[in-house]
Amino acid sequence: MNSYELMDKGFKEWYDFNFNNKKELERKLENIEAPAVFVIRNCKSFGRFFGESDIVYIGNATAEGNRERVLYSRILQCFNPGPTQKTNQRIFQLLQELSTLQISWVTVSSPEDAKNLKKELLKLYELDHKELPPLNRQE
């Protein structure tokens, strides 16, 4: 599975995801209030256990009970992770090392829909590559 295959799931626009583009991302995200699923990709494919992919991370933004700007908050945490945010720390490390990352998202109608779509995408990725995207590993 790669980012091209996600087009039929609504991932059509990709934005540079790096420190130089942070302000532009903030503007694009600031009015999105629905739960969402987002994908981070590298502009260059890389080898996986089976095949190649450009997908680095699949995540969701689903703050239960607080639907205001959940995607905005979730994405900006990647640029300034807290001490207990292990996934955001891994993403932050990659942001420091690569300027070739991009991000795309789709909004959904409920937190449950976001969780289900993320689960579906991770399952498809794992079926193709026999492993999860590099930054989706659990610690």
Backbone as JSON Lines, residues from 0, in Angstrom:
{"i":0,"aa":"M","n":[0.85,-1.18,0.0],"ca":[0.0,0.0,0.0],"c":[0.89,1.24,0.0]}
{"i":1,"aa":"N","n":[0.51,2.19,-0.83],"ca":[1.21,3.46,-0.85],"c":[0.18,4.59,-0.91]}
{"i":2,"aa":"S","n":[0.64,5.82,-0.88],"ca":[-0.28,6.96,-0.81],"c":[-1.16,7.08,-2.05]}
{"i":3,"aa":"Y","n":[-0.69,6.64,-3.2],"ca":[-1.51,6.69,-4.41],"c":[-2.77,5.84,-4.24]}
{"i":4,"aa":"E","n":[-2.63,4.71,-3.57],"ca":[-3.76,3.82,-3.36],"c":[-4.78,4.38,-2.37]}
{"i":5,"aa":"L","n":[-4.45,5.45,-1.68],"ca":[-5.37,6.06,-0.73],"c":[-6.33,7.06,-1.37]}
{"i":6,"aa":"M","n":[-6.15,7.34,-2.64],"ca":[-7.0,8.33,-3.31],"c":[-8.48,7.96,-3.23]}
{"i":7,"aa":"D","n":[-8.79,6.68,-3.36],"ca":[-10.19,6.28,-3.31],"c":[-10.79,6.38,-1.91]}
{"i":8,"aa":"K","n":[-9.95,6.62,-0.9],"ca":[-10.41,6.84,0.47],"c":[-10.52,8.34,0.79]}
{"i":9,"aa":"G","n":[-10.21,9.19,-0.19],"ca":[-10.35,10.63,-0.01],"c":[-9.06,11.38,0.22]}
{"i":10,"aa":"F","n":[-7.92,10.71,0.25],"ca":[-6.63,11.37,0.46],"c":[-6.12,11.86,-0.89]}
{"i":11,"aa":"K","n":[-6.52,13.06,-1.27],"ca":[-6.2,13.56,-2.61],"c":[-5.22,14.71,-2.61]}
{"i":12,"aa":"E","n":[-5.25,15.55,-1.59],"ca":[-4.35,16.7,-1.52],"c":[-3.28,16.42,-0.47]}
{"i":13,"aa":"W","n":[-2.04,16.67,-0.85],"ca":[-0.91,16.47,0.05],"c":[-0.22,17.81,0.27]}
{"i":14,"aa":"Y","n":[0.17,18.06,1.51],"ca":[0.81,19.31,1.88],"c":[2.17,19.01,2.5]}
{"i":15,"aa":"D","n":[3.14,19.88,2.22],"ca":[4.45,19.72,2.83],"c":[4.3,19.74,4.34]}
{"i":16,"aa":"F","n":[4.95,18.8,4.98],"ca":[4.87,18.64,6.43],"c":[6.27,18.79,6.99]}
{"i":17,"aa":"N","n":[6.63,20.05,7.27],"ca":[7.95,20.34,7.8],"c":[7.9,21.67,8.54]}
{"i":18,"aa":"F","n":[8.99,22.02,9.19],"ca":[9.01,23.24,10.0],"c":[8.82,24.49,9.15]}
{"i":19,"aa":"N","n":[9.29,24.49,7.91],"ca":[9.14,25.65,7.04],"c":[7.69,25.88,6.62]}
{"i":20,"aa":"N","n":[6.87,24.83,6.64],"ca":[5.5,24.92,6.18],"c":[4.49,24.91,7.34]}
{"i":21,"aa":"K","n":[4.95,25.0,8.55],"ca":[4.08,24.9,9.73],"c":[2.98,25.95,9.73]}
{"i":22,"aa":"K","n":[3.29,27.18,9.43],"ca":[2.29,28.26,9.45],"c":[1.2,28.03,8.4]}
{"i":23,"aa":"E","n":[1.59,27.57,7.22],"ca":[0.6,27.29,6.18],"c":[-0.31,26.14,6.6]}
{"i":24,"aa":"L","n":[0.26,25.12,7.22],"ca":[-0.55,24.01,7.72],"c":[-1.54,24.49,8.78]}
{"i":25,"aa":"E","n":[-1.08,25.36,9.68],"ca":[-1.96,25.9,10.7],"c":[-3.17,26.58,10.06]}
{"i":26,"aa":"R","n":[-2.94,27.36,9.02],"ca":[-4.05,28.05,8.33],"c":[-5.02,27.06,7.7]}
{"i":27,"aa":"K","n":[-4.49,26.0,7.11],"ca":[-5.36,25.0,6.47],"c":[-6.16,24.2,7.49]}
{"i":28,"aa":"L","n":[-5.61,24.01,8.66],"ca":[-6.25,23.17,9.67],"c":[-7.15,23.92,10.64]}
{"i":29,"aa":"E","n":[-7.0,25.23,10.74],"ca":[-7.64,25.95,11.84],"c":[-9.17,25.91,11.83]}
{"i":30,"aa":"N","n":[-9.81,25.72,10.7],"ca":[-11.27,25.71,10.65],"c":[-11.88,24.32,10.53]}
{"i":31,"aa":"I","n":[-11.05,23.29,10.6],"ca":[-11.57,21.92,10.51],"c":[-11.98,21.48,11.91]}
{"i":32,"aa":"E","n":[-13.26,21.17,12.06],"ca":[-13.75,20.79,13.38],"c":[-14.18,19.33,13.47]}
{"i":33,"aa":"A","n":[-14.22,18.63,12.36],"ca":[-14.67,17.24,12.37],"c":[-13.53,16.3,12.74]}
{"i":34,"aa":"P","n":[-13.86,15.13,13.28],"ca":[-12.83,14.11,13.48],"c":[-12.2,13.78,12.12]}
{"i":35,"aa":"A","n":[-10.99,13.27,12.15],"ca":[-10.27,13.03,10.89],"c":[-9.28,11.89,11.03]}
{"i":36,"aa":"V","n":[-8.87,11.4,9.87],"ca":[-7.75,10.45,9.76],"c":[-6.71,11.15,8.91]}
{"i":37,"aa":"F","n":[-5.45,11.03,9.31],"ca":[-4.38,11.66,8.54],"c":[-3.29,10.65,8.24]}
{"i":38,"aa":"V","n":[-2.58,10.91,7.16],"ca":[-1.48,10.05,6.73],"c":[-0.27,10.92,6.46]}
{"i":39,"aa":"I","n":[0.86,10.5,6.97],"ca":[2.13,11.17,6.69],"c":[2.91,10.27,5.74]}
{"i":40,"aa":"R","n":[3.42,10.88,4.68],"ca":[4.22,10.11,3.72],"c":[5.56,10.8,3.48]}
{"i":41,"aa":"N","n":[6.49,10.01,3.0],"ca":[7.76,10.54,2.53],"c":[7.64,10.64,1.01]}
{"i":42,"aa":"C","n":[8.2,11.65,0.42],"ca":[8.1,11.81,-1.04],"c":[8.85,10.72,-1.8]}
{"i":43,"aa":"K","n":[9.66,9.98,-1.1],"ca":[10.4,8.88,-1.73],"c":[9.97,7.57,-1.09]}
{"i":44,"aa":"S","n":[9.69,6.58,-1.92],"ca":[9.34,5.26,-1.4],"c":[10.54,4.64,-0.7]}
{"i":45,"aa":"F","n":[10.26,3.75,0.22],"ca":[11.32,3.06,0.95],"c":[10.93,1.6,1.11]}
{"i":46,"aa":"G","n":[11.91,0.77,1.29],"ca":[11.67,-0.66,1.41],"c":[10.97,-1.03,2.7]}
{"i":47,"aa":"R","n":[10.09,-2.0,2.59],"ca":[9.41,-2.59,3.74],"c":[9.78,-4.07,3.77]}
{"i":48,"aa":"F","n":[9.31,-4.79,4.74],"ca":[9.6,-6.22,4.82],"c":[9.19,-6.91,3.52]}
{"i":49,"aa":"F","n":[8.01,-6.54,3.02],"ca":[7.55,-6.97,1.7],"c":[7.22,-5.72,0.91]}
{"i":50,"aa":"G","n":[7.84,-5.53,-0.23],"ca":[7.53,-4.41,-1.11],"c":[8.09,-3.08,-0.65]}
{"i":51,"aa":"E","n":[7.53,-2.03,-1.22],"ca":[7.91,-0.66,-0.9],"c":[6.67,0.16,-0.59]}
{"i":52,"aa":"S","n":[6.86,1.26,0.12],"ca":[5.77,2.18,0.41],"c":[6.35,3.56,0.65]}
{"i":53,"aa":"D","n":[5.5,4.56,0.63],"ca":[5.91,5.91,0.99],"c":[5.19,6.36,2.27]}
{"i":54,"aa":"I","n":[4.34,5.52,2.83],"ca":[3.56,5.87,4.02],"c":[4.41,5.66,5.27]}
{"i":55,"aa":"V","n":[4.5,6.71,6.07],"ca":[5.31,6.7,7.29],"c":[4.43,6.51,8.52]}
{"i":56,"aa":"Y","n":[3.21,7.09,8.51],"ca":[2.35,7.04,9.69],"c":[0.9,7.22,9.28]}
{"i":57,"aa":"I","n":[0.02,6.49,9.95],"ca":[-1.42,6.64,9.8],"c":[-1.98,6.95,11.19]}
{"i":58,"aa":"G","n":[-2.66,8.08,11.31],"ca":[-3.18,8.49,12.62],"c":[-4.59,9.02,12.53]}
{"i":59,"aa":"N","n":[-5.16,9.32,13.69],"ca":[-6.48,9.93,13.71],"c":[-6.54,11.04,14.75]}
{"i":60,"aa":"A","n":[-7.55,11.86,14.62],"ca":[-7.81,12.95,15.56],"c":[-9.27,12.83,15.95]}
{"i":61,"aa":"T","n":[-9.52,12.44,17.2],"ca":[-10.88,12.08,17.59],"c":[-11.29,12.56,18.97]}
{"i":62,"aa":"A","n":[-10.83,13.64,19.46],"ca":[-11.11,14.05,20.84],"c":[-12.6,13.88,21.17]}
{"i":63,"aa":"E","n":[-12.9,12.85,21.91],"ca":[-14.28,12.55,22.3],"c":[-14.86,13.72,23.09]}
{"i":64,"aa":"G","n":[-16.05,14.16,22.71],"ca":[-16.73,15.22,23.44],"c":[-16.23,16.62,23.12]}
{"i":65,"aa":"N","n":[-15.07,16.75,22.5],"ca":[-14.53,18.06,22.14],"c":[-14.19,18.03,20.67]}
{"i":66,"aa":"R","n":[-15.1,18.49,19.85],"ca":[-14.93,18.39,18.4],"c":[-14.25,19.63,17.82]}
{"i":67,"aa":"E","n":[-13.91,20.59,18.65],"ca":[-13.35,21.83,18.13],"c":[-11.87,21.69,17.8]}
{"i":68,"aa":"R","n":[-11.54,21.79,16.53],"ca":[-10.17,21.84,16.05],"c":[-9.31,20.66,16.51]}
{"i":69,"aa":"V","n":[-9.88,19.46,16.52],"ca":[-9.11,18.3,16.99],"c":[-7.95,17.97,16.06]}
{"i":70,"aa":"L","n":[-8.15,18.11,14.77],"ca":[-7.07,17.81,13.82],"c":[-5.95,18.84,13.96]}
{"i":71,"aa":"Y","n":[-6.32,20.1,14.09],"ca":[-5.36,21.18,14.3],"c":[-4.47,20.87,15.5]}
{"i":72,"aa":"S","n":[-5.1,20.54,16.62],"ca":[-4.34,20.25,17.85],"c":[-3.45,19.02,17.68]}
{"i":73,"aa":"R","n":[-4.01,17.99,17.07],"ca":[-3.26,16.73,16.92],"c":[-2.02,16.9,16.05]}
{"i":74,"aa":"I","n":[-2.17,17.6,14.94],"ca":[-1.03,17.79,14.03],"c":[0.02,18.7,14.64]}
{"i":75,"aa":"L","n":[-0.4,19.77,15.31],"ca":[0.57,20.68,15.89],"c":[1.35,20.05,17.05]}
{"i":76,"aa":"Q","n":[0.77,19.03,17.69],"ca":[1.51,18.32,18.73],"c":[2.75,17.63,18.17]}
{"i":77,"aa":"C","n":[2.73,17.33,16.89],"ca":[3.9,16.68,16.26],"c":[5.1,17.63,16.23]}
{"i":78,"aa":"F","n":[4.85,18.93,16.16],"ca":[5.93,19.91,16.12],"c":[6.46,20.26,17.51]}
{"i":79,"aa":"N","n":[5.7,19.91,18.54],"ca":[6.1,20.24,19.9],"c":[5.56,19.16,20.85]}
{"i":80,"aa":"P","n":[6.11,17.94,20.77],"ca":[5.56,16.84,21.56],"c":[5.86,16.97,23.05]}
{"i":81,"aa":"G","n":[4.91,16.5,23.85],"ca":[5.11,16.46,25.28],"c":[5.96,15.26,25.68]}
{"i":82,"aa":"P","n":[6.38,15.2,26.94],"ca":[7.28,14.15,27.38],"c":[6.68,12.74,27.35]}
{"i":83,"aa":"T","n":[5.35,12.62,27.36],"ca":[4.73,11.3,27.34],"c":[4.16,10.94,25.97]}
{"i":84,"aa":"Q","n":[4.32,11.81,25.0],"ca":[3.76,11.58,23.66],"c":[4.8,10.87,22.79]}
{"i":85,"aa":"K","n":[4.92,9.57,22.95],"ca":[5.96,8.8,22.27],"c":[5.84,8.85,20.75]}
{"i":86,"aa":"T","n":[4.62,8.7,20.23],"ca":[4.44,8.75,18.78],"c":[4.81,10.13,18.25]}
{"i":87,"aa":"N","n":[4.35,11.17,18.91],"ca":[4.68,12.53,18.47],"c":[6.18,12.79,18.56]}
{"i":88,"aa":"Q","n":[6.84,12.21,19.52],"ca":[8.3,12.35,19.61],"c":[8.99,11.69,18.42]}
{"i":89,"aa":"R","n":[8.47,10.52,17.99],"ca":[9.06,9.86,16.82],"c":[8.82,10.7,15.55]}
{"i":90,"aa":"I","n":[7.61,11.27,15.44],"ca":[7.31,12.11,14.28],"c":[8.19,13.36,14.3]}
{"i":91,"aa":"F","n":[8.35,13.98,15.47],"ca":[9.19,15.16,15.62],"c":[10.62,14.87,15.2]}
{"i":92,"aa":"Q","n":[11.13,13.71,15.61],"ca":[12.5,13.31,15.22],"c":[12.62,13.22,13.7]}
{"i":93,"aa":"L","n":[11.62,12.62,13.06],"ca":[11.65,12.5,11.61],"c":[11.53,13.88,10.94]}
{"i":94,"aa":"L","n":[10.73,14.78,11.52],"ca":[10.62,16.14,10.99],"c":[11.96,16.85,11.02]}
{"i":95,"aa":"Q","n":[12.78,16.55,12.02],"ca":[14.1,17.16,12.12],"c":[15.08,16.59,11.09]}
{"i":96,"aa":"E","n":[14.85,15.34,10.68],"ca":[15.78,14.66,9.79],"c":[15.42,14.78,8.31]}
{"i":97,"aa":"L","n":[14.12,14.9,8.0],"ca":[13.67,14.9,6.61],"c":[12.86,16.15,6.28]}
{"i":98,"aa":"S","n":[13.1,16.7,5.12],"ca":[12.27,17.82,4.65],"c":[11.31,17.35,3.56]}
{"i":99,"aa":"T","n":[11.25,16.05,3.34],"ca":[10.46,15.49,2.24],"c":[9.15,14.86,2.69]}
{"i":100,"aa":"L","n":[8.7,15.18,3.91],"ca":[7.45,14.62,4.4],"c":[6.27,15.44,3.9]}
{"i":101,"aa":"Q","n":[5.15,14.76,3.71],"ca":[3.9,15.4,3.34],"c":[2.78,14.8,4.16]}
{"i":102,"aa":"I","n":[1.67,15.54,4.27],"ca":[0.54,15.08,5.06],"c":[-0.75,15.3,4.28]}
{"i":103,"aa":"S","n":[-1.69,14.39,4.49],"ca":[-3.02,14.51,3.91],"c":[-4.01,14.03,4.95]}
{"i":104,"aa":"W","n":[-5.26,14.47,4.85],"ca":[-6.27,14.05,5.81],"c":[-7.64,13.99,5.15]}
{"i":105,"aa":"V","n":[-8.51,13.23,5.77],"ca":[-9.92,13.19,5.39],"c":[-10.71,13.35,6.68]}
{"i":106,"aa":"T","n":[-11.76,14.14,6.61],"ca":[-12.64,14.29,7.75],"c":[-13.75,13.25,7.66]}
{"i":107,"aa":"V","n":[-14.24,12.87,8.81],"ca":[-15.31,11.88,8.9],"c":[-16.38,12.41,9.85]}
{"i":108,"aa":"S","n":[-17.49,11.7,9.94],"ca":[-18.62,12.24,10.69],"c":[-18.56,11.98,12.2]}
{"i":109,"aa":"S","n":[-17.76,11.03,12.64],"ca":[-17.74,10.73,14.08],"c":[-16.37,10.19,14.49]}
{"i":110,"aa":"P","n":[-16.05,10.28,15.78],"ca":[-14.81,9.68,16.27],"c":[-14.74,8.19,15.97]}
{"i":111,"aa":"E","n":[-15.88,7.51,16.05],"ca":[-15.91,6.07,15.76],"c":[-15.54,5.81,14.3]}
{"i":112,"aa":"D","n":[-16.04,6.65,13.38],"ca":[-15.69,6.51,11.96],"c":[-14.2,6.71,11.75]}
{"i":113,"aa":"A","n":[-13.6,7.66,12.46],"ca":[-12.17,7.91,12.34],"c":[-11.37,6.7,12.82]}
{"i":114,"aa":"K","n":[-11.77,6.16,13.96],"ca":[-11.06,4.99,14.49],"c":[-11.19,3.81,13.54]}
{"i":115,"aa":"N","n":[-12.38,3.62,12.97],"ca":[-12.59,2.49,12.05],"c":[-11.79,2.65,10.76]}
{"i":116,"aa":"L","n":[-11.75,3.88,10.21],"ca":[-10.99,4.11,8.99],"c":[-9.5,3.9,9.24]}
{"i":117,"aa":"K","n":[-8.99,4.41,10.35],"ca":[-7.58,4.2,10.68],"c":[-7.29,2.7,10.8]}
{"i":118,"aa":"K","n":[-8.15,1.99,11.49],"ca":[-7.97,0.55,11.66],"c":[-7.97,-0.17,10.31]}
{"i":119,"aa":"E","n":[-8.88,0.23,9.43],"ca":[-8.96,-0.37,8.09],"c":[-7.68,-0.12,7.29]}
{"i":120,"aa":"L","n":[-7.19,1.12,7.33],"ca":[-5.98,1.46,6.58],"c":[-4.76,0.72,7.12]}
{"i":121,"aa":"L","n":[-4.65,0.62,8.43],"ca":[-3.53,-0.12,9.02],"c":[-3.6,-1.6,8.65]}
{"i":122,"aa":"K","n":[-4.79,-2.13,8.62],"ca":[-4.96,-3.54,8.25],"c":[-4.54,-3.77,6.79]}
{"i":123,"aa":"L","n":[-4.96,-2.87,5.89],"ca":[-4.57,-2.98,4.49],"c":[-3.06,-2.87,4.32]}
{"i":124,"aa":"Y","n":[-2.46,-1.93,5.03],"ca":[-1.01,-1.76,4.97],"c":[-0.3,-3.02,5.44]}
{"i":125,"aa":"E","n":[-0.76,-3.55,6.56],"ca":[-0.12,-4.73,7.12],"c":[-0.31,-5.96,6.21]}
{"i":126,"aa":"L","n":[-1.44,-6.07,5.56],"ca":[-1.65,-7.16,4.62],"c":[-0.66,-7.09,3.46]}
{"i":127,"aa":"D","n":[-0.39,-5.89,2.99],"ca":[0.55,-5.71,1.88],"c":[2.01,-5.91,2.28]}
{"i":128,"aa":"H","n":[2.38,-5.43,3.46],"ca":[3.8,-5.36,3.82],"c":[4.21,-6.25,4.99]}
{"i":129,"aa":"K","n":[3.24,-6.92,5.6],"ca":[3.52,-7.82,6.74],"c":[4.09,-7.07,7.94]}
{"i":130,"aa":"E","n":[3.84,-5.78,8.0],"ca":[4.25,-4.94,9.12],"c":[3.48,-3.63,9.05]}
{"i":131,"aa":"L","n":[3.49,-2.88,10.15],"ca":[2.83,-1.58,10.19],"c":[3.75,-0.5,9.63]}
{"i":132,"aa":"P","n":[3.21,0.68,9.31],"ca":[4.09,1.79,8.92],"c":[5.12,2.05,10.03]}
{"i":133,"aa":"P","n":[6.29,2.55,9.66],"ca":[7.38,2.66,10.63],"c":[7.05,3.41,11.92]}
{"i":134,"aa":"L","n":[6.26,4.48,11.84],"ca":[5.97,5.24,13.04],"c":[4.7,4.8,13.76]}
{"i":135,"aa":"N","n":[4.06,3.76,13.28],"ca":[2.87,3.23,13.95],"c":[3.21,2.12,14.94]}
{"i":136,"aa":"R","n":[4.46,1.86,15.15],"ca":[4.81,0.81,16.09],"c":[4.42,1.22,17.51]}
{"i":137,"aa":"Q","n":[4.08,0.24,18.31],"ca":[3.71,0.48,19.71],"c":[4.92,0.28,20.6]}
{"i":138,"aa":"E","n":[5.01,1.09,21.63],"ca":[6.11,0.9,22.6],"c":[5.55,0.45,23.93]}
